[in-house]
């Protein structure tokens, strides 16, 4: 469920009409609903009631500090994958004790800053990283609290670019080597083994891969305890999918029950790391039609948004529903169109062979739905296009939570060497 609905024929974000936002903010822009963020977080967190569990929102999905502050006030922690994301979480008021640092490659300065901040846990993804973290911790006179991220060799049955739990993926330590690496870690003076971590991929719509992975995880915990290596924290990652195009992903309650059935008997503290599930359907991108182009083979709706603003359709061939901001009547004629952006790339396409009103014209607004996750965070300045603003709505109020970047500001970031003056 989200809070983007037609009211009197006009699409609203909660109580705010999108044409009003477009007039004041300009287009394109991202718009997030506070009510949806809060509802999604609460429904997910409630699925684990009665368990010793912490929900650490995966910041990579949407890292705007207004979003982080909204979720932090509800009790969310943070799953971060860079020192930049860690700083965002801390500046948004999320306690260090609720921050988990994941990611395949952490630099020495990132390790130092994480240890200095005394975050809850660093998830180590390789033996070289473990050795480096031990060296850094000893140099600082500290012990690094760690979990090893284990790759369970489970196919998540998701898009190849967001699958992370198969043997050929770059993530984690192979589960077949887990015990020997844990032995090495337990013997290091700069390391405190506290947990075990796993994340098999994103946008999963079936619980079966989760169940297989968590069952394997539980078996590893029991083997490690038999070795005298105490595991008290389980980081189960995220990955539960959302509906983009009629998918029927499991509800959080069903996911929570599966977690109880597979790992609750271990008596560990459980960390969950949802991202897309919280933010995905809590945001949209609003764009204005620039031109309607009738080609020989296709009708093209050319928007003022482009692949630099929302790259998911180009990068993943991802589907986003696209609807007019002015509601269409049941009997209004529709046209089959390709919805594209102005960038000089054939891949700059948001949707092919879509149905939109036949009378859609230049100046009209459309909304690209389910754009709250992996939207603004993956945007770029390709073609020297300024970064798109972000707006947060709460009831009848709205705030610009990232202003539109000025093109001159972008250009002025370049530095001309003296020999060219």
C-alpha positions in Angstrom: 0.0 0.0 0.0 1.1 3.6 -0.7 -0.3 7.0 -0.3 -0.3 8.2 -3.9 -3.9 8.4 -5.0 -6.2 10.4 -7.3 -8.3 13.0 -5.5 -10.9 14.8 -7.6 -9.1 13.6 -10.8 -5.6 14.7 -9.8 -2.8 12.5 -8.4 -1.8 13.4 -4.9 1.0 12.5 -2.6 -0.9 12.2 0.7 -2.7 15.5 0.9 -0.5 17.4 -1.6 -1.5 17.7 -5.3 1.4 16.8 -7.6 0.7 19.7 -10.0 1.2 22.1 -7.0 4.6 20.4 -6.3 5.6 20.6 -10.0 4.9 24.3 -10.1 6.9 25.0 -7.0 9.8 22.6 -7.4 10.0 22.2 -11.2 10.3 18.9 -13.0 11.5 16.2 -12.8 11.5 15.5 -9.1 11.3 12.6 -6.7 8.5 12.6 -4.1 8.4 10.5 -1.0 5.4 9.8 1.3 6.1 9.9 5.1 2.9 7.9 5.8 4.1 5.1 3.4 7.6 5.0 4.9 6.2 4.8 8.4 3.6 2.2 7.5 6.0 -0.1 5.7 8.5 0.1 8.5 5.9 -0.6 11.2 4.4 -3.6 9.3 7.9 -5.1 8.8 9.0 -4.5 12.3 5.8 -5.9 13.7 6.4 -9.1 11.8 9.3 -9.8 14.3 7.5 -8.8 17.5 8.5 -11.1 20.4 11.9 -11.8 18.9 15.1 -10.1 20.0 15.5 -8.3 16.7 16.7 -5.0 15.2 15.6 -3.6 11.9 18.5 -1.9 10.2 17.3 -0.1 7.2 19.5 -0.6 4.1 20.6 2.9 3.3 21.7 2.1 -0.2 18.0 1.9 -1.2 17.4 5.6 -0.4 19.9 7.6 1.6 18.2 11.0 1.9 18.7 12.1 5.5 15.1 13.1 5.8 14.1 9.5 5.0 16.7 8.2 7.5 15.5 10.6 10.2 11.9 9.5 9.6 12.8 5.8 10.0 15.3 6.5 12.9 12.5 8.1 14.9 10.6 4.8 14.6 13.5 2.9 16.0 15.3 1.8 12.8 19.0 1.1 12.7 21.1 1.3 9.6 22.9 -1.1 7.3 25.6 0.9 5.5 28.1 -0.1 2.8 30.4 2.9 2.8 31.8 5.5 5.2 29.6 8.1 3.5 26.5 6.1 4.3 27.7 5.6 7.8 28.1 9.4 8.2 24.6 9.9 6.9 23.2 7.5 9.4 25.0 9.1 12.3 24.1 12.6 11.3 20.5 11.6 10.9 20.5 10.6 14.6 20.8 6.8 14.3 22.8 5.5 17.3 26.2 3.9 16.5 25.0 0.8 18.3 22.4 0.3 15.6 24.7 0.6 12.7 26.1 -2.4 10.7 28.9 -1.9 8.2 28.6 -4.3 5.2 30.2 -4.2 1.8 32.7 -6.2 -0.3 35.7 -3.8 0.1 36.3 -1.5 3.0 39.3 0.8 2.9 41.6 1.4 5.8 40.2 4.9 6.5 36.7 3.5 6.5 37.6 0.8 9.0 39.3 3.4 11.3 36.2 5.7 11.2 33.9 2.8 11.9 36.0 1.6 14.9 36.3 5.2 16.2 32.5 5.6 15.9 32.1 2.3 17.9 29.4 1.0 15.6 27.6 -2.3 16.4 29.3 -4.6 13.9 31.5 -4.8 10.8 30.5 -7.5 8.4 33.7 -9.0 6.9 33.5 -10.4 3.4 36.9 -11.9 2.7 40.1 -13.2 4.3 42.3 -10.3 3.2 39.7 -7.9 4.6 39.7 -9.8 7.9 43.5 -9.6 8.1 43.5 -5.8 7.3 40.8 -5.1 9.9 42.7 -7.0 12.5 45.9 -4.9 11.7 43.9 -1.6 11.8 42.2 -2.5 15.1 45.5 -3.5 16.8 47.1 -0.2 15.5 44.2 1.7 17.2 44.3 -0.3 20.4 40.8 -1.6 19.8 38.9 -4.8 19.1 36.7 -4.9 16.0 33.3 -6.6 16.6 32.7 -8.6 13.5 30.5 -11.1 11.7 31.7 -13.0 8.7 29.4 -12.7 5.7 28.8 -16.2 4.5 27.9 -17.0 0.9 25.6 -20.0 1.2 25.7 -20.9 -2.6 21.9 -20.4 -2.8 20.2 -19.2 -6.0 17.9 -16.4 -5.0 16.0 -16.6 -8.3 16.2 -12.9 -8.9 17.8 -10.6 -11.5 21.5 -11.7 -12.1 22.7 -8.2 -11.2 21.2 -8.2 -7.8 21.8 -11.9 -6.8 24.5 -12.1 -4.2 24.3 -15.6 -2.7 25.6 -17.9 -5.5 29.1 -19.3 -5.7 30.0 -17.1 -8.7 29.0 -13.9 -6.9 31.7 -11.6 -5.4 30.0 -11.4 -2.0 31.0 -13.1 1.2 33.1 -16.1 2.2 32.1 -19.5 0.8 30.1 -21.4 3.3 32.4 -24.5 2.8 35.3 -22.4 4.2 33.3 -20.7 7.0 34.5 -22.8 10.0 38.2 -22.5 9.1 38.0 -18.7 8.6 36.1 -18.3 11.9 38.9 -20.3 13.6 41.4 -17.8 12.2 39.3 -14.8 13.2 38.8 -16.1 16.8 42.6 -16.3 17.2 43.2 -12.7 16.1 43.9 -10.2 18.9 42.2 -7.3 17.2 39.0 -9.2 16.4 36.0 -10.0 18.5 33.7 -12.5 16.8 30.1 -11.7 17.6 28.0 -13.0 14.7 27.4 -14.4 11.3 25.9 -12.6 8.4 24.1 -13.5 5.2 22.4 -11.7 2.3 21.4 -13.7 -0.8 20.0 -11.0 -3.1 17.4 -8.4 -3.7 13.8 -8.3 -4.9 13.0 -11.9 -3.9 9.4 -12.9 -4.4 9.6 -16.5 -2.9 10.5 -17.6 0.6 12.1 -20.9 -0.6 15.6 -19.4 -1.2 15.5 -17.6 2.2 14.5 -20.8 4.0 17.3 -22.8 2.3 19.9 -20.1 3.2 18.8 -19.6 6.8 18.7 -23.4 7.4 22.2 -23.6 6.2 23.1 -20.6 8.4 21.6 -22.3 11.5 23.6 -25.4 10.8 26.8 -23.4 10.7 26.0 -21.7 14.0 25.7 -25.0 15.7 28.9 -26.3 14.2 30.7 -23.1 15.3 29.4 -23.4 18.8 30.6 -27.0 18.9 34.1 -25.6 18.0 33.8 -23.3 21.0 33.1 -20.2 18.9 30.1 -18.4 20.3 27.8 -16.8 17.9 25.3 -14.4 19.5 24.2 -12.2 16.5 22.5 -13.3 13.3 22.5 -10.8 10.4 19.9 -12.2 7.9 20.2 -9.3 5.4 17.3 -8.1 3.4 16.0 -8.8 0.0 12.2 -9.2 0.3 10.7 -7.9 -2.9 7.9 -5.5 -3.7 5.2 -5.3 -6.4 6.4 -3.5 -9.5 4.3 -5.3 -12.1 1.8 -7.6 -10.5 4.3 -9.6 -8.5 2.9 -11.2 -5.3 5.9 -11.2 -2.9 5.4 -12.8 0.5 4.0 -10.5 3.2 6.4 -9.6 6.1 4.3 -11.7 8.5 5.0 -14.8 6.4 8.7 -13.9 6.2 8.8 -13.4 10.0 7.2 -16.8 10.6 9.8 -18.4 8.3 12.6 -16.7 10.3 11.1 -18.1 13.5 11.0 -21.6 12.1 14.6 -21.6 10.8 16.7 -19.7 13.4 14.8 -18.6 16.5 15.9 -21.8 18.3 19.4 -20.5 18.3 18.7 -17.8 20.9 20.6 -15.1 18.9 19.9 -11.5 18.4 18.6 -11.1 14.9 19.3 -8.2 12.6 17.2 -7.6 9.5 18.2 -5.2 6.7 15.2 -4.3 4.5 15.7 -1.4 2.0 13.5 -1.7 -1.1 10.6 -3.1 0.9 10.5 0.1 3.1 11.3 2.8 0.5 10.4 1.4 -2.9 6.7 2.1 -3.1 7.0 5.1 -0.8 8.4 7.2 -3.6 7.6 8.3 -7.2 9.3 10.4 -9.8 7.2 13.1 -11.5 8.2 14.3 -15.0 6.7 16.6 -17.6 6.0 15.7 -21.2 8.3 17.7 -23.5 7.1 16.4 -26.8 4.9 13.8 -28.5 6.7 12.4 -31.5 4.9 10.3 -34.0 7.4 8.2 -35.8 6.8 5.8 -38.7 6.8 2.7 -36.4 6.2 4.2 -32.9 4.7 7.1 -30.9 7.2 8.4 -28.5 6.4 10.4 -25.3 9.5 12.3 -24.6 9.9 13.3 -20.9 12.1 15.9 -19.2 13.4 13.1 -17.0 16.1 10.7 -18.3 18.1 7.6 -17.5 20.5 9.8 -15.4 17.6 10.5 -13.0 16.2 6.9 -12.9 18.5 4.3 -14.3 16.7 1.1 -13.2 14.9 0.6 -16.6 18.1 1.0 -18.5 20.4 -1.0 -16.1 18.1 -3.8 -15.1 15.4 -3.7 -17.8 13.2 -2.9 -14.7 9.5 -2.2 -15.0 7.9 0.9 -13.4 4.3 1.7 -13.8 3.8 5.1 -15.5 0.6 6.9 -15.1 -0.8 10.4 -15.9 -1.1 12.9 -13.1 -4.5 13.9 -14.5 -6.8 10.9 -14.0 -8.0 9.2 -17.2 -11.7 8.3 -17.6 -12.7 4.7 -18.0 -13.9 5.3 -21.6 -11.1 7.7 -22.7 -9.1 6.6 -25.7 -5.6 5.2 -25.1 -2.5 5.1 -27.2 0.4 2.6 -27.3 3.6 4.6 -26.8 7.2 4.3 -25.8 8.1 6.6 -22.9 11.6 7.9 -23.3 14.0 10.6 -22.1 16.1 13.2 -23.9 19.5 11.6 -23.4 21.5 10.6 -26.5 21.2 6.9 -25.8 18.7 4.4 -27.2 18.7 2.9 -23.7 17.2 6.1 -22.3 13.8 4.5 -22.2 11.4 4.2 -19.2 8.8 1.9 -20.8 8.0 0.4 -24.2 4.5 -0.3 -25.6 2.7 1.3 -22.7 -0.8 2.6 -22.6 -1.3 6.3 -21.9 -4.1 8.7 -22.8 -4.3 9.4 -26.5 -4.8 13.1 -25.8 -1.6 13.3 -23.7 0.2 16.4 -24.8 3.4 18.5 -24.1 3.2 20.1 -20.7 1.2 17.3 -19.1 2.7 15.5 -16.0 3.2 11.8 -15.6 4.3 9.8 -12.5 6.8 7.0 -12.5 5.7 4.8 -9.7 7.7 2.6 -7.2 10.7 4.9 -7.6 11.5 5.4 -3.9 14.3 2.8 -3.8 17.3 2.8 -6.1 16.1 6.0 -7.8 17.7 9.2 -6.6 20.6 7.3 -5.0 21.6 5.9 -8.4 21.2 9.1 -10.3 24.1 10.8 -12.1 25.0 13.9 -14.0 25.5 12.2 -17.4 25.1 14.7 -20.3 25.8 17.4 -17.7 22.3 17.1 -16.4 21.9 18.4 -12.8 20.9 16.1 -10.0 17.1 15.9 -9.5 15.5 17.4 -6.4 13.8 15.2 -3.7 10.6 16.2 -1.8 9.2 14.7 1.3 5.4 15.0 2.0 3.7 14.6 5.3 -0.1 15.1 5.3 -0.8 18.5 3.7 2.8 19.7 4.0 5.9 19.2 1.9 9.6 20.0 2.2 12.4 20.0 -0.4 14.8 17.6 1.1 17.4 17.9 -1.6 17.3 21.0 -3.8 17.8 21.0 -7.5 21.5 21.2 -8.4 22.4 24.2 -10.5 24.2 23.4 -13.8 26.8 26.0 -13.2 27.5 24.5 -9.8 28.1 21.1 -11.5 30.4 22.6 -14.1 32.3 24.6 -11.6 33.4 21.4 -9.9 35.9 20.9 -12.8 39.4 22.3 -12.2 41.4 23.6 -15.1 45.2 22.9 -14.8 47.5 25.8 -14.9 49.1 24.9 -18.2 45.7 25.4 -19.9 45.2 28.9 -18.6 
